[in-house]
Amino acid sequence: MANTCPICGGAVFRRPGPGQPPRYCTFECGIKAQRERDQRRRLVGRLVEQLAAEGDEVAVQLLARAGV
Ligand SMILES: [Zn+2]
């Protein structure tokens, strides 16, 4: 049985033996997924900073909690 790669939609085959089944079909897709996560995180950070600059209470509290 194969899962679907969330990056390219290709089949992800379980390797025989113990351990976590792979989430991505190739190493490259894993790298790409990690890069997209980082990009999203940076984007969220920028948006929160922007909201805080506009006086959004929740955004200000989020930044305070993150120690920024
Ligand atoms: Zn893939």
N, CA, C, O and the ligand as a Tripos MOL2 file, in Angstrom:
@<TRIPOS>MOLECULE
protein
  273   271    69     0     0
PROTEIN
NO_CHARGES

@<TRIPOS>ATOM
      1 N           0.8360   -1.2010    0.0000 N.3       1 MET1
      2 CA          0.0000    0.0000    0.0000 C.3       1 MET1
      3 C           0.8730    1.2550    0.0000 C.2       1 MET1
      4 O           1.9160    1.2880    0.6540 O.2       1 MET1
      5 N           0.4530    2.2720   -0.7240 N.am      2 ALA2
      6 CA          1.2560    3.4860   -0.8170 C.3       2 ALA2
      7 C           0.4460    4.7010   -0.3920 C.2       2 ALA2
      8 O          -0.7520    4.7920   -0.6630 O.2       2 ALA2
      9 N           1.1150    5.6320    0.2770 N.am      3 ASN3
     10 CA          0.5030    6.9230    0.5860 C.3       3 ASN3
     11 C           0.7490    7.8780   -0.5810 C.2       3 ASN3
     12 O           1.4570    7.5490   -1.5330 O.2       3 ASN3
     13 N           0.1520    9.0610   -0.4890 N.am      4 THR4
     14 CA          0.3490   10.0640   -1.5270 C.3       4 THR4
     15 C           1.2600   11.1620   -1.0130 C.2       4 THR4
     16 O           1.0800   11.6630    0.0970 O.2       4 THR4
     17 N           2.2260   11.5280   -1.8150 N.am      5 CYS5
     18 CA          3.1460   12.6110   -1.4670 C.3       5 CYS5
     19 C           2.3850   13.9330   -1.4720 C.2       5 CYS5
     20 O           1.7660   14.2760   -2.4790 O.2       5 CYS5
     21 N           2.4180   14.6990   -0.3460 N.am      6 PRO6
     22 CA          1.6570   15.9620   -0.2910 C.3       6 PRO6
     23 C           2.2570   17.0480   -1.1780 C.2       6 PRO6
     24 O           1.6210   18.0790   -1.3940 O.2       6 PRO6
     25 N           3.4600   16.8410   -1.6920 N.am      7 ILE7
     26 CA          4.1130   17.8590   -2.5120 C.3       7 ILE7
     27 C           3.8000   17.6580   -3.9930 C.2       7 ILE7
     28 O           3.3430   18.5830   -4.6640 O.2       7 ILE7
     29 N           4.0450   16.4600   -4.4960 N.am      8 CYS8
     30 CA          3.8830   16.2500   -5.9330 C.3       8 CYS8
     31 C           2.7490   15.2810   -6.2580 C.2       8 CYS8
     32 O           2.4150   15.0830   -7.4260 O.2       8 CYS8
     33 N           2.1580   14.6770   -5.2250 N.am      9 GLY9
     34 CA          1.0460   13.7670   -5.4730 C.3       9 GLY9
     35 C           1.4720   12.3750   -5.9110 C.2       9 GLY9
     36 O           0.6370   11.5340   -6.2430 O.2       9 GLY9
     37 N           2.7670   12.1420   -5.9090 N.am     10 GLY10
     38 CA          3.2770   10.8350   -6.2870 C.3      10 GLY10
     39 C           3.0810    9.8130   -5.1820 C.2      10 GLY10
     40 O           2.7440   10.1620   -4.0500 O.2      10 GLY10
     41 N           3.2900    8.5790   -5.5120 N.am     11 ALA11
     42 CA          3.1150    7.5090   -4.5390 C.3      11 ALA11
     43 C           4.3170    7.4390   -3.6050 C.2      11 ALA11
     44 O           5.4670    7.5230   -4.0370 O.2      11 ALA11
     45 N           4.0260    7.2830   -2.3140 N.am     12 VAL12
     46 CA          5.0790    7.1140   -1.3140 C.3      12 VAL12
     47 C           5.0400    5.6760   -0.8480 C.2      12 VAL12
     48 O           4.0580    5.2240   -0.2590 O.2      12 VAL12
     49 N           6.1160    4.9640   -1.1170 N.am     13 PHE13
     50 CA          6.1440    3.5540   -0.7420 C.3      13 PHE13
     51 C           6.8560    3.3760    0.5820 C.2      13 PHE13
     52 O           7.9140    3.9560    0.8250 O.2      13 PHE13
     53 N           6.2650    2.5770    1.4150 N.am     14 ARG14
     54 CA          6.8660    2.2460    2.7060 C.3      14 ARG14
     55 C           8.1090    1.4210    2.4870 C.2      14 ARG14
     56 O           8.0950    0.4480    1.7330 O.2      14 ARG14
     57 N           9.1770    1.8050    3.1410 N.am     15 ARG15
     58 CA         10.3790    0.9780    3.0710 C.3      15 ARG15
     59 C          10.2110   -0.1800    4.0450 C.2      15 ARG15
     60 O           9.6010   -0.0350    5.1040 O.2      15 ARG15
     61 N          10.7530   -1.3130    3.6750 N.am     16 PRO16
     62 CA         10.6610   -2.4450    4.6100 C.3      16 PRO16
     63 C          11.4940   -2.1790    5.8570 C.2      16 PRO16
     64 O          12.4860   -1.4520    5.8110 O.2      16 PRO16
     65 N          11.0850   -2.7650    6.9540 N.am     17 GLY17
     66 CA         11.8430   -2.6070    8.1870 C.3      17 GLY17
     67 C          11.1670   -1.6430    9.1290 C.2      17 GLY17
     68 O          10.1390   -1.0540    8.7970 O.2      17 GLY17
     69 N          11.7540   -1.4780   10.3250 N.am     18 PRO18
     70 CA         11.1410   -0.6270   11.3460 C.3      18 PRO18
     71 C          11.3540    0.8480   11.0440 C.2      18 PRO18
     72 O          12.0820    1.2110   10.1210 O.2      18 PRO18
     73 N          10.7050    1.6910   11.8410 N.am     19 GLY19
     74 CA         10.8910    3.1280   11.7050 C.3      19 GLY19
     75 C           9.6910    3.7990   11.0910 C.2      19 GLY19
     76 O           8.7530    3.1460   10.6320 O.2      19 GLY19
     77 N           9.7360    5.1340   11.0890 N.am     20 GLN20
     78 CA          8.6510    5.9490   10.5550 C.3      20 GLN20
     79 C           8.5180    5.7320    9.0550 C.2      20 GLN20
     80 O           9.5180    5.7090    8.3370 O.2      20 GLN20
     81 N           7.2940    5.5740    8.5830 N.am     21 PRO21
     82 CA          7.1310    5.5200    7.1250 C.3      21 PRO21
     83 C           7.4020    6.9060    6.5440 C.2      21 PRO21
     84 O           7.0370    7.9100    7.1560 O.2      21 PRO21
     85 N           8.0260    6.9730    5.3930 N.am     22 PRO22
     86 CA          8.3350    8.2890    4.8100 C.3      22 PRO22
     87 C           7.0620    9.0360    4.4190 C.2      22 PRO22
     88 O           6.0760    8.4220    4.0110 O.2      22 PRO22
     89 N           7.0880   10.3550    4.5440 N.am     23 ARG23
     90 CA          5.9210   11.1730    4.1810 C.3      23 ARG23
     91 C           5.9770   11.6200    2.7360 C.2      23 ARG23
     92 O           4.9410   11.8610    2.1170 O.2      23 ARG23
     93 N           7.1830   11.7340    2.1930 N.am     24 TYR24
     94 CA          7.3480   12.2710    0.8450 C.3      24 TYR24
     95 C           7.9800   11.2180   -0.0540 C.2      24 TYR24
     96 O           8.6900   10.3270    0.4120 O.2      24 TYR24
     97 N           7.7100   11.3340   -1.3500 N.am     25 CYS25
     98 CA          8.1500   10.2870   -2.2680 C.3      25 CYS25
     99 C           9.6610   10.3140   -2.4490 C.2      25 CYS25
    100 O          10.2850    9.2680   -2.6290 O.2      25 CYS25
    101 N          10.2470   11.5010   -2.4010 N.am     26 THR26
    102 CA         11.6920   11.6160   -2.5800 C.3      26 THR26
    103 C          12.2700   12.5690   -1.5530 C.2      26 THR26
    104 O          11.5410   13.3170   -0.9010 O.2      26 THR26
    105 N          13.5670   12.5350   -1.4160 N.am     27 PHE27
    106 CA         14.2830   13.4550   -0.5320 C.3      27 PHE27
    107 C          14.0080   14.8960   -0.9620 C.2      27 PHE27
    108 O          13.8290   15.7780   -0.1220 O.2      27 PHE27
    109 N          13.9770   15.1290   -2.2870 N.am     28 GLU28
    110 CA         13.7480   16.4740   -2.8210 C.3      28 GLU28
    111 C          12.3920   17.0160   -2.3740 C.2      28 GLU28
    112 O          12.2780   18.1890   -2.0180 O.2      28 GLU28
    113 N          11.3610   16.1620   -2.3910 N.am     29 CYS29
    114 CA         10.0310   16.6040   -1.9620 C.3      29 CYS29
    115 C          10.0420   16.9440   -0.4750 C.2      29 CYS29
    116 O           9.3610   17.8760   -0.0480 O.2      29 CYS29
    117 N          10.8070   16.1990    0.3140 N.am     30 GLY30
    118 CA         10.9290   16.5000    1.7430 C.3      30 GLY30
    119 C          11.5570   17.8590    1.9620 C.2      30 GLY30
    120 O          11.1070   18.6270    2.8120 O.2      30 GLY30
    121 N          12.6150   18.1650    1.1850 N.am     31 ILE31
    122 CA         13.2930   19.4620    1.2650 C.3      31 ILE31
    123 C          12.3290   20.5720    0.8720 C.2      31 ILE31
    124 O          12.2640   21.6130    1.5270 O.2      31 ILE31
    125 N          11.5880   20.3420   -0.1940 N.am     32 LYS32
    126 CA         10.6480   21.3390   -0.6880 C.3      32 LYS32
    127 C           9.5700   21.6270    0.3680 C.2      32 LYS32
    128 O           9.1940   22.7790    0.5870 O.2      32 LYS32
    129 N           9.0870   20.5780    1.0070 N.am     33 ALA33
    130 CA          8.0540   20.7320    2.0320 C.3      33 ALA33
    131 C           8.5920   21.5620    3.1910 C.2      33 ALA33
    132 O           7.8980   22.4270    3.7240 O.2      33 ALA33
    133 N           9.8430   21.2870    3.5770 N.am     34 GLN34
    134 CA         10.4540   22.0110    4.6830 C.3      34 GLN34
    135 C          10.6150   23.4840    4.3250 C.2      34 GLN34
    136 O          10.3810   24.3600    5.1570 O.2      34 GLN34
    137 N          11.0220   23.7550    3.0690 N.am     35 ARG35
    138 CA         11.2020   25.1230    2.6120 C.3      35 ARG35
    139 C           9.8650   25.8740    2.6410 C.2      35 ARG35
    140 O           9.8030   27.0370    3.0390 O.2      35 ARG35
    141 N           8.8040   25.1930    2.2150 N.am     36 GLU36
    142 CA          7.4800   25.8310    2.2000 C.3      36 GLU36
    143 C           7.0010   26.1290    3.6160 C.2      36 GLU36
    144 O           6.3660   27.1550    3.8620 O.2      36 GLU36
    145 N           7.3150   25.2090    4.5600 N.am     37 ARG37
    146 CA          6.9490   25.4560    5.9550 C.3      37 ARG37
    147 C           7.6590   26.6930    6.4740 C.2      37 ARG37
    148 O           7.0500   27.5420    7.1240 O.2      37 ARG37
    149 N           8.9730   26.7920    6.1800 N.am     38 ASP38
    150 CA          9.7560   27.9500    6.6260 C.3      38 ASP38
    151 C           9.2050   29.2350    6.0380 C.2      38 ASP38
    152 O           9.1000   30.2470    6.7300 O.2      38 ASP38
    153 N           8.8520   29.1940    4.7530 N.am     39 GLN39
    154 CA          8.3210   30.3730    4.0740 C.3      39 GLN39
    155 C           7.0190   30.8210    4.7170 C.2      39 GLN39
    156 O           6.8020   32.0110    4.9460 O.2      39 GLN39
    157 N           6.1440   29.8410    5.0090 N.am     40 ARG40
    158 CA          4.8560   30.1610    5.6460 C.3      40 ARG40
    159 C           5.0860   30.7890    7.0050 C.2      40 ARG40
    160 O           4.4150   31.7500    7.3810 O.2      40 ARG40
    161 N           6.0460   30.2330    7.7450 N.am     41 ARG41
    162 CA          6.3270   30.7350    9.0880 C.3      41 ARG41
    163 C           6.8110   32.1800    9.0140 C.2      41 ARG41
    164 O           6.4020   33.0240    9.8120 O.2      41 ARG41
    165 N           7.6910   32.4580    8.0430 N.am     42 ARG42
    166 CA          8.1940   33.8280    7.8800 C.3      42 ARG42
    167 C           7.0630   34.7670    7.4990 C.2      42 ARG42
    168 O           6.9860   35.8920    7.9930 O.2      42 ARG42
    169 N           6.1780   34.2980    6.6110 N.am     43 LEU43
    170 CA          5.0500   35.1240    6.1670 C.3      43 LEU43
    171 C           4.1370   35.4500    7.3440 C.2      43 LEU43
    172 O           3.7060   36.5910    7.5070 O.2      43 LEU43
    173 N           3.8450   34.4370    8.1650 N.am     44 VAL44
    174 CA          2.9880   34.6510    9.3360 C.3      44 VAL44
    175 C           3.6440   35.6610   10.2700 C.2      44 VAL44
    176 O           2.9740   36.5420   10.8080 O.2      44 VAL44
    177 N           4.9680   35.5300   10.4640 N.am     45 GLY45
    178 CA          5.6970   36.4570   11.3140 C.3      45 GLY45
    179 C           5.5620   37.8970   10.8260 C.2      45 GLY45
    180 O           5.3310   38.8240   11.6020 O.2      45 GLY45
    181 N           5.7150   38.0490    9.5030 N.am     46 ARG46
    182 CA          5.5960   39.3970    8.9240 C.3      46 ARG46
    183 C           4.1970   39.9490    9.1190 C.2      46 ARG46
    184 O           4.0290   41.1210    9.4560 O.2      46 ARG46
    185 N           3.1840   39.1030    8.9050 N.am     47 LEU47
    186 CA          1.7970   39.5530    9.0320 C.3      47 LEU47
    187 C           1.4900   39.9710   10.4620 C.2      47 LEU47
    188 O           0.8150   40.9750   10.6950 O.2      47 LEU47
    189 N           2.0000   39.1800   11.4360 N.am     48 VAL48
    190 CA          1.7500   39.5070   12.8410 C.3      48 VAL48
    191 C           2.4140   40.8370   13.1860 C.2      48 VAL48
    192 O           1.8320   41.6700   13.8800 O.2      48 VAL48
    193 N           3.6540   41.0290   12.6870 N.am     49 GLU49
    194 CA          4.3500   42.2940   12.9500 C.3      49 GLU49
    195 C           3.5890   43.4640   12.3460 C.2      49 GLU49
    196 O           3.4950   44.5350   12.9450 O.2      49 GLU49
    197 N           3.0510   43.2470   11.1560 N.am     50 GLN50
    198 CA          2.2830   44.2940   10.4760 C.3      50 GLN50
    199 C           1.0320   44.6310   11.2870 C.2      50 GLN50
    200 O           0.7120   45.8020   11.4910 O.2      50 GLN50
    201 N           0.3280   43.5930   11.7460 N.am     51 LEU51
    202 CA         -0.8830   43.8090   12.5470 C.3      51 LEU51
    203 C          -0.5500   44.5460   13.8400 C.2      51 LEU51
    204 O          -1.2730   45.4510   14.2580 O.2      51 LEU51
    205 N           0.5660   44.1410   14.4700 N.am     52 ALA52
    206 CA          0.9620   44.7870   15.7150 C.3      52 ALA52
    207 C           1.2530   46.2650   15.4710 C.2      52 ALA52
    208 O           0.9050   47.1180   16.2870 O.2      52 ALA52
    209 N           1.8950   46.5610   14.3370 N.am     53 ALA53
    210 CA          2.1990   47.9450   13.9930 C.3      53 ALA53
    211 C           0.9180   48.7520   13.7910 C.2      53 ALA53
    212 O           0.8850   49.9620   14.0140 O.2      53 ALA53
    213 N          -0.1330   48.0560   13.3630 N.am     54 GLU54
    214 CA         -1.4240   48.7350   13.1680 C.3      54 GLU54
    215 C          -2.2370   48.8000   14.4570 C.2      54 GLU54
    216 O          -3.3560   49.3110   14.4770 O.2      54 GLU54
    217 N          -1.6440   48.2640   15.5520 N.am     55 GLY55
    218 CA         -2.2790   48.3690   16.8550 C.3      55 GLY55
    219 C          -3.1780   47.2020   17.2170 C.2      55 GLY55
    220 O          -4.0090   47.3210   18.1180 O.2      55 GLY55
    221 N          -3.0280   46.0780   16.5350 N.am     56 ASP56
    222 CA         -3.8550   44.9070   16.8560 C.3      56 ASP56
    223 C          -3.3860   44.2990   18.1780 C.2      56 ASP56
    224 O          -2.2310   43.9010   18.3230 O.2      56 ASP56
    225 N          -4.3180   44.2380   19.1430 N.am     57 GLU57
    226 CA         -3.9890   43.7580   20.4980 C.3      57 GLU57
    227 C          -3.4550   42.3270   20.5000 C.2      57 GLU57
    228 O          -2.4460   42.0280   21.1390 O.2      57 GLU57
    229 N          -4.1400   41.4610   19.7850 N.am     58 VAL58
    230 CA         -3.7470   40.0520   19.7650 C.3      58 VAL58
    231 C          -2.3500   39.8900   19.1750 C.2      58 VAL58
    232 O          -1.5360   39.1210   19.6880 O.2      58 VAL58
    233 N          -2.0790   40.6170   18.0970 N.am     59 ALA59
    234 CA         -0.7670   40.5350   17.4530 C.3      59 ALA59
    235 C           0.3200   41.0220   18.4000 C.2      59 ALA59
    236 O           1.3960   40.4290   18.4700 O.2      59 ALA59
    237 N           0.0410   42.1100   19.1350 N.am     60 VAL60
    238 CA          1.0080   42.6400   20.0940 C.3      60 VAL60
    239 C           1.3100   41.5910   21.1670 C.2      60 VAL60
    240 O           2.4600   41.3870   21.5570 O.2      60 VAL60
    241 N           0.2230   40.9210   21.6410 N.am     61 GLN61
    242 CA          0.4140   39.8880   22.6610 C.3      61 GLN61
    243 C           1.1960   38.6950   22.1320 C.2      61 GLN61
    244 O           2.0190   38.1130   22.8380 O.2      61 GLN61
    245 N           0.9290   38.3420   20.8850 N.am     62 LEU62
    246 CA          1.6530   37.2240   20.2690 C.3      62 LEU62
    247 C           3.1360   37.5330   20.1930 C.2      62 LEU62
    248 O           3.9680   36.6870   20.5210 O.2      62 LEU62
    249 N           3.4670   38.7300   19.7650 N.am     63 LEU63
    250 CA          4.8740   39.1310   19.6710 C.3      63 LEU63
    251 C           5.5160   39.1370   21.0490 C.2      63 LEU63
    252 O           6.6590   38.7120   21.2100 O.2      63 LEU63
    253 N           4.7650   39.6300   22.0600 N.am     64 ALA64
    254 CA          5.2970   39.6650   23.4250 C.3      64 ALA64
    255 C           5.5790   38.2470   23.9000 C.2      64 ALA64
    256 O           6.5960   37.9920   24.5450 O.2      64 ALA64
    257 N           4.6720   37.3220   23.5800 N.am     65 ARG65
    258 CA          4.8320   35.9340   24.0100 C.3      65 ARG65
    259 C           6.0200   35.2780   23.3020 C.2      65 ARG65
    260 O           6.7150   34.4400   23.8760 O.2      65 ARG65
    261 N           6.2380   35.6730   22.0530 N.am     66 ALA66
    262 CA          7.3670   35.1040   21.3050 C.3      66 ALA66
    263 C           8.6820   35.7390   21.7290 C.2      66 ALA66
    264 O           9.7540   35.2960   21.3190 O.2      66 ALA66
    265 N           8.5940   36.7950   22.5640 N.am     67 GLY67
    266 CA          9.7910   37.4550   23.0360 C.3      67 GLY67
    267 C          10.4380   38.3340   21.9740 C.2      67 GLY67
    268 O          11.6460   38.5710   22.0050 O.2      67 GLY67
    269 N           9.6310   38.8140   21.0350 N.am     68 VAL68
    270 CA         10.1560   39.6780   19.9660 C.3      68 VAL68
    271 C          10.0080   41.1430   20.3710 C.2      68 VAL68
    272 O          10.3880   42.0350   19.6120 O.2      68 VAL68
    273 ZN          6.8010   13.9370   -4.0750 Zn       69 ZN69
@<TRIPOS>BOND
     1     1     2 1
     2     2     3 1
     3     3     4 2
     4     3     5 am
     5     5     6 1
     6     6     7 1
     7     7     8 2
     8     7     9 am
     9     9    10 1
    10    10    11 1
    11    11    12 2
    12    11    13 am
    13    13    14 1
    14    14    15 1
    15    15    16 2
    16    15    17 am
    17    17    18 1
    18    18    19 1
    19    19    20 2
    20    19    21 am
    21    21    22 1
    22    22    23 1
    23    23    24 2
    24    23    25 am
    25    25    26 1
    26    26    27 1
    27    27    28 2
    28    27    29 am
    29    29    30 1
    30    30    31 1
    31    31    32 2
    32    31    33 am
    33    33    34 1
    34    34    35 1
    35    35    36 2
    36    35    37 am
    37    37    38 1
    38    38    39 1
    39    39    40 2
    40    39    41 am
    41    41    42 1
    42    42    43 1
    43    43    44 2
    44    43    45 am
    45    45    46 1
    46    46    47 1
    47    47    48 2
    48    47    49 am
    49    49    50 1
    50    50    51 1
    51    51    52 2
    52    51    53 am
    53    53    54 1
    54    54    55 1
    55    55    56 2
    56    55    57 am
    57    57    58 1
    58    58    59 1
    59    59    60 2
    60    59    61 am
    61    61    62 1
    62    62    63 1
    63    63    64 2
    64    63    65 am
    65    65    66 1
    66    66    67 1
    67    67    68 2
    68    67    69 am
    69    69    70 1
    70    70    71 1
    71    71    72 2
    72    71    73 am
    73    73    74 1
    74    74    75 1
    75    75    76 2
    76    75    77 am
    77    77    78 1
    78    78    79 1
    79    79    80 2
    80    79    81 am
    81    81    82 1
    82    82    83 1
    83    83    84 2
    84    83    85 am
    85    85    86 1
    86    86    87 1
    87    87    88 2
    88    87    89 am
    89    89    90 1
    90    90    91 1
    91    91    92 2
    92    91    93 am
    93    93    94 1
    94    94    95 1
    95    95    96 2
    96    95    97 am
    97    97    98 1
    98    98    99 1
    99    99   100 2
   100    99   101 am
   101   101   102 1
   102   102   103 1
   103   103   104 2
   104   103   105 am
   105   105   106 1
   106   106   107 1
   107   107   108 2
   108   107   109 am
   109   109   110 1
   110   110   111 1
   111   111   112 2
   112   111   113 am
   113   113   114 1
   114   114   115 1
   115   115   116 2
   116   115   117 am
   117   117   118 1
   118   118   119 1
   119   119   120 2
   120   119   121 am
   121   121   122 1
   122   122   123 1
   123   123   124 2
   124   123   125 am
   125   125   126 1
   126   126   127 1
   127   127   128 2
   128   127   129 am
   129   129   130 1
   130   130   131 1
   131   131   132 2
   132   131   133 am
   133   133   134 1
   134   134   135 1
   135   135   136 2
   136   135   137 am
   137   137   138 1
   138   138   139 1
   139   139   140 2
   140   139   141 am
   141   141   142 1
   142   142   143 1
   143   143   144 2
   144   143   145 am
   145   145   146 1
   146   146   147 1
   147   147   148 2
   148   147   149 am
   149   149   150 1
   150   150   151 1
   151   151   152 2
   152   151   153 am
   153   153   154 1
   154   154   155 1
   155   155   156 2
   156   155   157 am
   157   157   158 1
   158   158   159 1
   159   159   160 2
   160   159   161 am
   161   161   162 1
   162   162   163 1
   163   163   164 2
   164   163   165 am
   165   165   166 1
   166   166   167 1
   167   167   168 2
   168   167   169 am
   169   169   170 1
   170   170   171 1
   171   171   172 2
   172   171   173 am
   173   173   174 1
   174   174   175 1
   175   175   176 2
   176   175   177 am
   177   177   178 1
   178   178   179 1
   179   179   180 2
   180   179   181 am
   181   181   182 1
   182   182   183 1
   183   183   184 2
   184   183   185 am
   185   185   186 1
   186   186   187 1
   187   187   188 2
   188   187   189 am
   189   189   190 1
   190   190   191 1
   191   191   192 2
   192   191   193 am
   193   193   194 1
   194   194   195 1
   195   195   196 2
   196   195   197 am
   197   197   198 1
   198   198   199 1
   199   199   200 2
   200   199   201 am
   201   201   202 1
   202   202   203 1
   203   203   204 2
   204   203   205 am
   205   205   206 1
   206   206   207 1
   207   207   208 2
   208   207   209 am
   209   209   210 1
   210   210   211 1
   211   211   212 2
   212   211   213 am
   213   213   214 1
   214   214   215 1
   215   215   216 2
   216   215   217 am
   217   217   218 1
   218   218   219 1
   219   219   220 2
   220   219   221 am
   221   221   222 1
   222   222   223 1
   223   223   224 2
   224   223   225 am
   225   225   226 1
   226   226   227 1
   227   227   228 2
   228   227   229 am
   229   229   230 1
   230   230   231 1
   231   231   232 2
   232   231   233 am
   233   233   234 1
   234   234   235 1
   235   235   236 2
   236   235   237 am
   237   237   238 1
   238   238   239 1
   239   239   240 2
   240   239   241 am
   241   241   242 1
   242   242   243 1
   243   243   244 2
   244   243   245 am
   245   245   246 1
   246   246   247 1
   247   247   248 2
   248   247   249 am
   249   249   250 1
   250   250   251 1
   251   251   252 2
   252   251   253 am
   253   253   254 1
   254   254   255 1
   255   255   256 2
   256   255   257 am
   257   257   258 1
   258   258   259 1
   259   259   260 2
   260   259   261 am
   261   261   262 1
   262   262   263 1
   263   263   264 2
   264   263   265 am
   265   265   266 1
   266   266   267 1
   267   267   268 2
   268   267   269 am
   269   269   270 1
   270   270   271 1
   271   271   272 2
@<TRIPOS>SUBSTRUCTURE
     1 MET1         2 RESIDUE 1 A MET
     2 ALA2         6 RESIDUE 1 A ALA
     3 ASN3        10 RESIDUE 1 A ASN
     4 THR4        14 RESIDUE 1 A THR
     5 CYS5        18 RESIDUE 1 A CYS
     6 PRO6        22 RESIDUE 1 A PRO
     7 ILE7        26 RESIDUE 1 A ILE
     8 CYS8        30 RESIDUE 1 A CYS
     9 GLY9        34 RESIDUE 1 A GLY
    10 GLY10       38 RESIDUE 1 A GLY
    11 ALA11       42 RESIDUE 1 A ALA
    12 VAL12       46 RESIDUE 1 A VAL
    13 PHE13       50 RESIDUE 1 A PHE
    14 ARG14       54 RESIDUE 1 A ARG
    15 ARG15       58 RESIDUE 1 A ARG
    16 PRO16       62 RESIDUE 1 A PRO
    17 GLY17       66 RESIDUE 1 A GLY
    18 PRO18       70 RESIDUE 1 A PRO
    19 GLY19       74 RESIDUE 1 A GLY
    20 GLN20       78 RESIDUE 1 A GLN
    21 PRO21       82 RESIDUE 1 A PRO
    22 PRO22       86 RESIDUE 1 A PRO
    23 ARG23       90 RESIDUE 1 A ARG
    24 TYR24       94 RESIDUE 1 A TYR
    25 CYS25       98 RESIDUE 1 A CYS
    26 THR26      102 RESIDUE 1 A THR
    27 PHE27      106 RESIDUE 1 A PHE
    28 GLU28      110 RESIDUE 1 A GLU
    29 CYS29      114 RESIDUE 1 A CYS
    30 GLY30      118 RESIDUE 1 A GLY
    31 ILE31      122 RESIDUE 1 A ILE
    32 LYS32      126 RESIDUE 1 A LYS
    33 ALA33      130 RESIDUE 1 A ALA
    34 GLN34      134 RESIDUE 1 A GLN
    35 ARG35      138 RESIDUE 1 A ARG
    36 GLU36      142 RESIDUE 1 A GLU
    37 ARG37      146 RESIDUE 1 A ARG
    38 ASP38      150 RESIDUE 1 A ASP
    39 GLN39      154 RESIDUE 1 A GLN
    40 ARG40      158 RESIDUE 1 A ARG
    41 ARG41      162 RESIDUE 1 A ARG
    42 ARG42      166 RESIDUE 1 A ARG
    43 LEU43      170 RESIDUE 1 A LEU
    44 VAL44      174 RESIDUE 1 A VAL
    45 GLY45      178 RESIDUE 1 A GLY
    46 ARG46      182 RESIDUE 1 A ARG
    47 LEU47      186 RESIDUE 1 A LEU
    48 VAL48      190 RESIDUE 1 A VAL
    49 GLU49      194 RESIDUE 1 A GLU
    50 GLN50      198 RESIDUE 1 A GLN
    51 LEU51      202 RESIDUE 1 A LEU
    52 ALA52      206 RESIDUE 1 A ALA
    53 ALA53      210 RESIDUE 1 A ALA
    54 GLU54      214 RESIDUE 1 A GLU
    55 GLY55      218 RESIDUE 1 A GLY
    56 ASP56      222 RESIDUE 1 A ASP
    57 GLU57      226 RESIDUE 1 A GLU
    58 VAL58      230 RESIDUE 1 A VAL
    59 ALA59      234 RESIDUE 1 A ALA
    60 VAL60      238 RESIDUE 1 A VAL
    61 GLN61      242 RESIDUE 1 A GLN
    62 LEU62      246 RESIDUE 1 A LEU
    63 LEU63      250 RESIDUE 1 A LEU
    64 ALA64      254 RESIDUE 1 A ALA
    65 ARG65      258 RESIDUE 1 A ARG
    66 ALA66      262 RESIDUE 1 A ALA
    67 GLY67      266 RESIDUE 1 A GLY
    68 VAL68      270 RESIDUE 1 A VAL
    69 ZN69       273 GROUP 0 **** ****
